[in-house]
Amino acid sequence: MQITQLARTYRYDGIDLPVPPHLADDRQALRAYHATLYPPINNAEIVDAGVSDGAHLIEYRRTVGTKG
């Protein structure tokens, strides 16, 4: 058995987002950081997109709905 460490990659709207090392383990702080770059991330759904190219891919997907 071999254990492989996977890096997490965060993506929004097809763009890979930066992950500062001091925020890598705190998902809520990382989300707040990413929301400063792209404000719609505050209301986006977090989706585990599996493993792609040797990295664990996590996507922020826009929530679609009606207003009012």
N, C-alpha and C positions, 0 to 999 in steps of 0.2 A: 504494500500500500504506500502511495506517495501523496503527501499533502502539499498542495500548491496554494500559495497566498495570491488572492486576486485583488487587484486595485479596484476601487469603486470609481465609476465614471458617471457623472451627472449630466443629463442632456435636457435641453429645453428648445423646442421648436427646431430640432435638427442641429443645434449648436452645443458642442461640448463646453461645459462650464468649468471654470477654475475651482480647485479645491485647496484652500490654504491648509497647510499641515496642522496648524493649531485648531482648526475646526473640523478636521476629518472624522473625528469620533463623535461629534455632537450634531445629530441630524437637524434638530430644531434651530440651532445657531447657524448651521450651514444653509438651511432654507431661508432664514432671515438675511443672510449675506447675499444669497443669490437673488432674493427679492429686491435688494437695492439696485441690482443690475437690470432686472426685468420684473417690474412690479406685479404683473399678472400671476407670478409664481405664488403670491400670497393666497390666491384662490384656486390654484392648480391642484390636481390630484397627483399623488406620488405613486408611480407604477414600477414594480420590479419587472424589468424587461429581460431578465436572465443574463446569461454569459455571452459576450460577443467580443471576439478578437482578444481573448485572454483577460477581459475585464468584466466585472460585475456592473451591468448597465442599469441605472436608475433614471427614469424619465419623469419630468414634470409635464403633465398633460393638462391643457386648458379645460376647464369645466364649461360645458356648453349647457345653457339653459335659457329660461325666459326671465325677463325682468318684471318686477311688479307683483 
